[in-house]
Amino acid sequence: MIFTGKVLKYGDNVDTDVIIPARYLNTIDKKELASHCMEDIDKDFVKKVQAGDIMVAGANFGCGSSREHAPIAIKESGISVVIAESFARIFYRNSINIGLAIVECPEAAKAIREGDEVEADLDRGIIFDKTTGESFNTKPFPEFIEKIINCGGLVEAIKQGEIK
């Protein structure tokens, strides 16, 4: 799994209420959720984000509630992968469950800047900042997580017989 895109960067402790404000949780429409993604921290996010872009964040990304709406909004907005110093545990699992690729790599998250062009090769565990020429090592995804992400989430992986 290789993802290449422009970086949108955020800081520490970005909680699920900032990722998708609670006032929009009365819908399960993925496109509607995406249209409000990050609006309380970055009003221009939905105007800036392009399919395949990469989100980079600080520590404790996705803290707060356990709702799946937050990773759904990020994925549906076009973000291909989220790289962070660390993730809240429930957000991490919800992201995998809905098929959003996420990677913990503190060195990359600190060094990569807004607007950089980045390639994340999750098969080999290498994040390469094409803008600066820096590369960072991370753990490759285990095969079963890669299957879940490639299928578009846990439910789809089970339906397709990739996970039993």
C-alpha positions, 0 to 999 in steps of 0.5 A: 500500500503506497499513498502519495499526496499533499499534507494537511497538518494539525497539532496535538490533542485533536479530538473527535468533536473537532474532527466532526462537530457533534451538531452533525452527528444526526446523519450517517450520510458519509458525504454529509459528514465529510462536508463538515470535517475539521470545520471547527479547527480549519474552516477551509479544510473541505476547500483545500483537501483533494483525493489522496491527500495525507493528514499529519498530526501531533500526539493523541489524535482522535481523542474524545468520544468513541464515535466512528463518525470521525474517521468516516468523515476523514476518509470520505473527505479524500484523505488517504492516510493519517500519520500522527505522533500517536492516536487515541486507542479507540480512534485507532481501532475505529479507523482500521474498522472503517478502512482508514489507513493510519500510521504512528510515526512521531519523527515524521509527524514532527518533521513533515510540514503543511503542504509537503508532498509525502509518500507513505509506503506502508508495505515497507514501513517507509514515509518519504517527504518528497519536498525535503528528501527526508525519510522515516521508518515505521512499522509496516501494517500486519497482513490482516490490517492491510486486508481490512484497509484494502477491502474498505473496512472490517465489514467488507473484509468479512463479506469478501472472505478476507477475514474470518 
